[in-house]
Each structure stands twice: as structure tokens, then as C-alpha cells.
Amino acid sequence: MQNAEKISITMTSEMMRVIRESVEAGEYASTSEAMRDAFRAWQRERDAHRERLVAIKSRVTRSIADPQPDLSGDEVTHRLETLALRAGLATS
């Protein structure tokens, strides 16, 4: 492993028990390997979260820039009622 840096971390007894059991079960060769795997999973989650935020920001930006006029509350209600009628979901 190139450019490896040794660190010290503090974990609960329960966390260490789970890691040790995983190593003893042969899921990992060492606690270090288990921690590197946990880091990679955390990194993937962060990347996925970042991608979701970019997508949301893009949708918001497109929505703000949309030239279509805003609808009034009455227009929204009318459109929703029309959709509900077409879908057979109308209550009135």
C-alpha cells in the first residue's frame, strides 16, 4: 500500500466487537482492512450524496429559469381536480 499513513481512532466496544468478529469470521484479513472497507463505503455514500445535491440544484435552477408563468392557487386546485377526475380519484 503506497503512501499509507498510520492513524489512531477511538471506537466503542460494540464497534470493535463487530470488527473483530468480521475479521475472525474471515470477512477481512485485518481490522485495518475492515476500516479501509468502511472508509470506501463512507466515501461512496458521500459521492452519491454530492451527486444528488447537484441534481437537485440543477432542477431548482431550471425551475427558477422556467419562462412559464406561475399558477395561482385556484389554477393549481382546478388542474389537480381535473387530473383526479380523469384518474377516477375525484371525491366530489
Secondary structure, 3 states (H helix, E strand, C coil): CCCCCCCCCCCCHHHHHHHHHHHHCCCCCCHHHHHHHHHHHHHHHHHHHHHHHHHHHHHHHHHHHCCCCCCCHHHHHHHHHHHHHHHCCCCC
